[in-house]
Amino acid sequence: MARIESVEAGHYRIAPESAIADSTHGDILAFELNTVRIRDADGAEGMGYTFTVGRNGAAIDATLRIEVAELLRGEPADDIARLWHRLWWGMHYGGRGGAAVLALSAADIALWDLKARRAGLPLWNLLGGFDPAVPCYAGGIDLKLDVDALLAQTERNLARGFRAIKMKVGRPRLSEDVERLRAMREHLGDGFPLMVDANMKWGIDEAIRAARALARWEPLWLEEPIVPDDPAGHARVLREGGLPIAAGENLRSVWEFRQLIAAGGVSYPEPDVTNCGGVTAFMKIAHLAEAFNLPVTSHGAHELTVHLLAACPNRSWLEAHGFGLERFVAEPLRIVDGKAVAPDRPGHGIELDWRALEACRA
C-alpha cells in the first residue's frame, strides 16, 4: 500500500461572473477556493477542495499546509476511515467545526479521489453505485434581482437544460418575497419544481409566518429558514409553517445532522461535502437520512457531489450553482433532460486549470 508523500495546498480568490447576494452574507464579492493535492510514493495524485464566501480561506490554507500535512505524511493513503479520525481528533480541540473541518473535508475528498483513480473507477462507482443520472436544480443566488431580472435568469437556466429552480427569499419585506415567488410560479407553471432559500434570515415566529405566506405558491421546500443551531426551532417551523424544510449546509458533522433529523426538524437533509467532513461524512449523513426514510439533497460543489448522490438510493436533488469554479474546470457538469450525469472518468474527474488559477492566487 502506497504511503502519502506530499500534501500541497492552494488558496485562490474568484470573483463571481455577475453580482450575487443573499439575505445573510449580503453582496458576495469573491469566493475563496482552497485546494489540496495529495500524492503518494508511487506518484499518484488526488485533489480535493473547499470554499468560503469571502473570508477564513487563509486559516483553511494554513491548516492544510501545516496541520493536515503533518498528520498525513507517511501514512497509508488507502486507510481513509482511519485517516479521517486522525484528522478529526488531531485538530478537534482547537478547531472543531471551523476552518479545521473545512480543511479536513478537502483532504478527505482528495484521499477518495486518489483511491478511485488508483482503482481506475469513477468515484460514484467506487462508493457503491446507484444511478449516474441525478435530478438537478439550478440554485440562483439572486436575492437582489428584480422580477424581470429573476425571470430572465430563469429562462437562461431553462435553456441550459435545468428542469427545477431555486430562488432566494429574505428581502426586507415579506410582501416582496411573496411577489417574486408568485411571479416565478406563474412563469414556470403549476407543478414545476421550485424551491426557496432564506439563508437563515428569520427568527422562529417570522419563519412560520413566512412559510404560511409562501405556501400558496407551492414551493417544493423552504431552505434554511432559521439559524442552523436550533433543531427544536426547525421542528416548530416545519410543523407549524406547513412547508417541507431543507437544511444542513451549515452543519459540520454527522452528529449535528443526527440532532436535526431526530428532532423532526428537516424534510431534506442537505450536507455540503466541502464542509461537513468530506466524502466520508457526506455518505454517513446520506445513510443516516435513509434510515429515517428521508431524501437527501446537497449544497454546492456540484461537479463533485454528483458522484455522491449517484451512489445514494435516497437522493433527491443535486444543487448546481457555480461560484466561478466552472471557468477553471476542463469538463463542467453535464445536464441532460434535467439530470446531472456523473462522469465515468477515474476519481471525481475534476481537472482544474492550475495555470489559469494562478492569476487568482490569494
matplotlib code that plots the C-alpha trace (Angstrom):
import matplotlib.pyplot as plt

x = [0.0, 1.5, 2.1, 1.4, 4.5, 3.3, 0.4, 0.2, -2.3, -3.6, -5.6, -7.5, -10.0, -12.5, -14.8, -18.3, -19.3, -22.2, -23.4, -24.8, -26.3, -28.3, -30.1, -27.3, -24.0, -25.2, -23.2, -20.7, -17.7, -15.5, -15.4, -12.3, -11.2, -8.9, -7.4, -5.2, -3.3, -2.2, 0.5, 1.6, 5.0, 4.0, 3.4, -0.4, -2.4, -5.8, -7.3, -9.8, -11.2, -13.4, -14.6, -15.8, -17.9, -15.0, -13.3, -11.4, -9.7, -6.3, -7.0, -8.0, -4.9, -2.6, -4.4, -3.9, -0.3, 0.8, -1.6, -3.1, 0.3, 1.9, -0.9, -1.0, 2.6, 3.9, 0.5, -1.0, -3.2, -5.9, -6.7, -9.3, -11.5, -8.5, -7.1, -10.4, -10.4, -6.7, -7.5, -10.8, -9.3, -5.9, -7.5, -10.6, -9.7, -8.6, -10.8, -14.0, -16.5, -14.5, -11.6, -10.3, -13.4, -13.3, -9.6, -10.4, -13.2, -10.8, -8.2, -10.8, -12.1, -8.5, -8.0, -11.1, -10.1, -6.7, -8.2, -10.7, -8.0, -5.7, -8.6, -9.4, -13.1, -15.3, -15.9, -19.7, -19.0, -16.3, -18.9, -21.3, -23.1, -26.8, -27.6, -25.3, -28.1, -29.2, -32.1, -30.7, -31.8, -30.3, -29.6, -29.8, -28.0, -30.4, -32.0, -31.4, -32.7, -35.9, -38.7, -37.7, -34.1, -35.1, -37.3, -34.6, -32.1, -34.7, -35.0, -31.3, -31.3, -34.1, -32.2, -29.2, -31.4, -32.5, -36.0, -36.0, -35.1, -34.3, -34.6, -33.7, -36.1, -35.5, -35.9, -36.7, -40.4, -42.2, -44.5, -41.5, -40.7, -44.3, -44.5, -41.2, -42.3, -45.8, -44.1, -41.9, -44.7, -46.9, -43.9, -43.0, -46.4, -48.1, -46.1, -42.7, -40.2, -39.5, -37.6, -37.0, -33.9, -33.9, -30.3, -31.0, -32.8, -35.6, -36.5, -38.8, -42.1, -41.0, -40.2, -43.6, -45.3, -43.2, -43.8, -47.5, -47.4, -45.3, -47.2, -49.9, -47.3, -46.3, -42.6, -41.1, -39.2, -38.2, -34.5, -32.6, -35.4, -33.6, -30.1, -28.6, -28.0, -31.7, -33.1, -36.2, -36.9, -36.6, -39.2, -41.6, -41.2, -41.7, -44.7, -46.5, -45.3, -46.8, -43.8, -41.1, -37.7, -34.3, -31.3, -27.8, -25.3, -24.1, -23.8, -20.3, -20.7, -22.8, -23.6, -25.2, -27.3, -28.4, -29.7, -31.6, -33.1, -34.0, -35.7, -38.0, -36.6, -35.8, -37.5, -34.5, -31.1, -28.6, -24.9, -22.2, -19.3, -16.8, -17.6, -19.4, -16.3, -15.8, -16.9, -16.6, -19.0, -21.4, -22.1, -22.7, -25.2, -26.9, -27.3, -28.5, -31.2, -32.1, -32.5, -35.1, -36.8, -35.7, -34.4, -31.0, -30.1, -26.9, -25.3, -22.6, -19.7, -21.9, -19.1, -18.1, -21.4, -23.0, -20.8, -22.1, -25.8, -25.2, -24.3, -27.4, -30.7, -32.4, -31.0, -33.5, -32.0, -28.4, -27.9, -26.0, -24.7, -21.4, -19.3, -17.0, -15.1, -16.6, -14.4, -11.4, -12.8, -11.9, -15.2, -18.1, -21.2, -23.3, -27.1, -29.3, -33.1, -32.9, -30.5, -26.8, -24.7, -21.8, -18.8, -17.1, -13.6, -11.5, -11.8, -14.1, -12.8, -12.4, -9.4, -8.6, -6.7, -3.9, -2.2, -5.4, -6.0, -2.5, -4.0, -6.5, -4.0, -4.7]
y = [0.0, 3.3, 5.9, 9.7, 11.5, 15.1, 17.5, 20.7, 23.4, 26.3, 29.4, 31.5, 34.3, 34.0, 36.9, 35.8, 36.4, 38.7, 40.4, 37.9, 38.3, 36.5, 37.5, 36.8, 37.3, 40.3, 41.1, 38.3, 40.0, 36.9, 33.2, 31.7, 28.3, 26.2, 23.2, 20.3, 17.8, 14.6, 12.5, 9.0, 7.4, 5.9, 9.3, 9.0, 12.2, 13.1, 16.5, 18.0, 21.4, 23.5, 27.1, 30.1, 33.1, 35.5, 35.1, 32.4, 30.9, 31.9, 29.9, 26.9, 27.2, 27.3, 24.3, 22.3, 23.3, 22.7, 20.6, 18.3, 17.8, 16.9, 14.4, 12.7, 12.4, 8.9, 7.4, 4.7, 6.5, 3.9, 4.0, 6.7, 5.9, 5.8, 9.0, 10.8, 10.1, 11.0, 14.4, 14.9, 14.2, 15.6, 19.1, 18.8, 20.7, 23.9, 23.7, 21.7, 23.0, 25.9, 26.1, 22.7, 20.8, 22.5, 21.6, 18.0, 17.9, 19.0, 16.4, 13.6, 14.5, 14.2, 10.9, 9.4, 10.9, 9.3, 5.9, 5.9, 6.9, 4.1, 1.7, 3.1, 3.7, 6.8, 7.9, 7.2, 3.6, 3.1, 4.4, 1.6, 2.9, 3.5, 5.7, 8.2, 10.4, 12.6, 15.0, 18.5, 22.1, 25.5, 27.3, 31.0, 33.5, 36.2, 38.0, 41.4, 40.8, 42.4, 40.3, 40.9, 40.0, 37.0, 35.7, 36.4, 34.3, 31.6, 31.5, 31.1, 28.2, 26.5, 26.9, 25.1, 22.1, 22.6, 21.4, 22.6, 26.1, 27.5, 31.2, 33.3, 34.8, 37.0, 40.5, 43.4, 43.0, 39.6, 41.0, 41.3, 37.7, 36.7, 38.8, 37.4, 33.8, 34.5, 35.8, 32.7, 30.3, 31.9, 32.0, 28.3, 26.9, 24.6, 21.6, 22.8, 22.0, 25.4, 25.8, 28.9, 29.6, 32.1, 31.6, 31.7, 35.1, 34.8, 34.0, 31.1, 33.1, 35.1, 31.9, 30.3, 33.5, 33.5, 29.8, 30.3, 33.3, 31.4, 28.1, 29.3, 29.2, 25.6, 25.7, 22.3, 23.3, 26.2, 26.1, 27.3, 29.5, 30.0, 29.6, 26.1, 25.6, 25.2, 21.7, 22.4, 25.6, 23.9, 21.3, 24.1, 25.8, 22.5, 21.6, 25.0, 26.6, 24.0, 23.6, 21.0, 22.2, 21.7, 22.4, 21.4, 23.3, 25.0, 21.8, 20.4, 16.8, 13.7, 14.2, 17.6, 16.1, 13.4, 16.0, 17.9, 14.7, 13.2, 16.4, 16.2, 19.5, 18.6, 17.1, 17.2, 16.9, 19.0, 18.3, 20.1, 17.7, 20.6, 21.5, 18.5, 16.4, 15.3, 12.3, 10.1, 12.2, 13.0, 9.3, 8.7, 11.6, 10.2, 6.8, 8.3, 10.1, 6.9, 5.2, 7.9, 7.4, 10.9, 12.0, 13.6, 16.7, 18.7, 22.1, 23.4, 21.6, 20.1, 18.6, 16.6, 16.0, 14.4, 11.4, 11.1, 11.4, 8.9, 6.4, 7.1, 5.3, 8.1, 11.0, 13.7, 16.8, 17.9, 21.6, 23.2, 26.7, 28.0, 30.4, 30.8, 27.5, 26.1, 28.6, 26.6, 23.1, 21.2, 19.4, 21.1, 19.4, 17.9, 18.4, 16.1, 16.4, 18.0, 15.5, 15.8, 13.0, 11.7, 11.2, 7.9, 9.2, 7.7, 9.5, 12.5, 13.5, 17.2, 18.6, 22.2, 24.6, 25.3, 27.8, 29.9, 29.7, 31.3, 34.6, 34.3, 33.2, 34.8]
z = [0.0, -1.1, 1.6, 1.4, 0.3, -0.1, 0.7, -1.4, -0.6, -2.7, -1.9, -4.5, -4.7, -7.5, -8.4, -9.4, -13.1, -12.0, -8.9, -6.3, -2.8, -0.2, 3.0, 5.4, 3.6, 1.6, -1.5, -2.2, -3.9, -4.1, -3.3, -1.8, -3.2, -1.1, -2.8, -1.7, -3.8, -2.0, -3.7, -2.7, -3.1, -6.4, -7.9, -8.0, -7.0, -5.7, -5.5, -3.0, -2.4, -0.2, -0.4, 1.5, 0.7, 1.1, 4.5, 6.5, 3.5, 4.9, 8.0, 6.0, 3.8, 6.9, 8.4, 5.2, 4.8, 8.4, 10.4, 7.7, 6.0, 9.3, 10.2, 6.8, 5.6, 5.7, 6.3, 4.1, 1.5, 1.4, 5.1, 4.6, 7.6, 10.0, 8.4, 8.8, 12.5, 12.8, 11.2, 13.2, 16.6, 15.8, 15.1, 17.3, 20.4, 18.6, 15.6, 15.9, 13.3, 11.9, 9.4, 10.6, 9.4, 6.0, 5.7, 6.7, 4.1, 1.3, 2.4, 2.7, -0.8, -2.1, -0.5, -2.1, -5.4, -5.1, -4.1, -7.0, -9.5, -8.3, -8.7, -12.2, -11.2, -11.2, -7.6, -7.7, -8.7, -6.0, -3.4, -4.4, -7.5, -7.8, -10.8, -12.5, -13.7, -10.8, -10.7, -10.6, -10.0, -10.7, -7.5, -8.0, -5.6, -6.7, -3.8, -5.2, -8.7, -9.5, -11.0, -14.6, -14.0, -12.0, -14.8, -17.3, -15.2, -15.0, -18.8, -19.2, -16.7, -18.6, -21.8, -20.2, -19.5, -15.9, -15.0, -11.4, -10.0, -6.6, -5.7, -2.7, -0.2, 2.8, 1.4, 3.8, 3.4, 3.2, 0.6, -1.7, -1.3, -1.9, -5.1, -6.5, -5.8, -7.3, -10.5, -10.6, -10.1, -12.8, -15.2, -14.6, -14.2, -11.7, -10.7, -11.8, -9.0, -7.4, -4.1, -1.9, 0.3, 3.2, 4.2, 8.0, 7.7, 10.2, 13.8, 14.5, 14.5, 11.5, 9.6, 10.4, 9.2, 6.0, 5.4, 5.6, 3.3, 0.7, 0.8, -1.6, -4.4, -3.6, -3.2, -3.0, 0.1, 2.3, 2.9, 6.0, 7.5, 10.8, 12.3, 11.9, 15.7, 16.7, 15.9, 18.1, 16.2, 12.9, 14.1, 15.0, 11.6, 9.8, 12.0, 12.1, 8.8, 6.5, 4.2, 3.9, 5.2, 3.6, 5.9, 6.7, 4.5, 7.7, 9.8, 10.2, 11.3, 11.2, 14.8, 14.1, 11.4, 13.8, 16.2, 13.5, 12.0, 15.4, 16.4, 13.3, 12.0, 8.4, 5.4, 3.1, 4.9, 2.9, 3.6, 1.8, 1.1, 1.3, 4.9, 6.6, 6.8, 3.1, 1.2, 4.3, 6.4, 3.5, 2.8, 6.5, 6.6, 3.5, 5.0, 8.3, 6.3, 4.6, 7.9, 8.8, 5.4, 4.3, 0.9, 0.8, -1.2, -1.4, -1.3, -3.7, -5.3, -7.9, -10.1, -7.1, -5.3, -8.4, -7.7, -4.1, -4.9, -7.8, -5.1, -2.9, -3.4, -1.3, -3.3, -4.3, -5.9, -6.7, -6.3, -9.2, -8.7, -9.8, -7.9, -10.9, -10.5, -13.7, -15.6, -14.4, -14.8, -18.0, -18.2, -16.3, -15.1, -17.9, -17.7, -19.8, -19.6, -16.2, -14.8, -14.0, -15.3, -13.1, -15.4, -15.9, -15.6, -12.8, -9.5, -9.3, -12.7, -11.9, -13.7, -12.7, -14.9, -12.5, -14.8, -15.1, -11.3, -10.7, -11.7, -8.8, -6.1, -2.8]

ax = plt.figure().add_subplot(projection="3d")
ax.plot(x, y, z, "-o")
ax.set_aspect("equal")
plt.show()
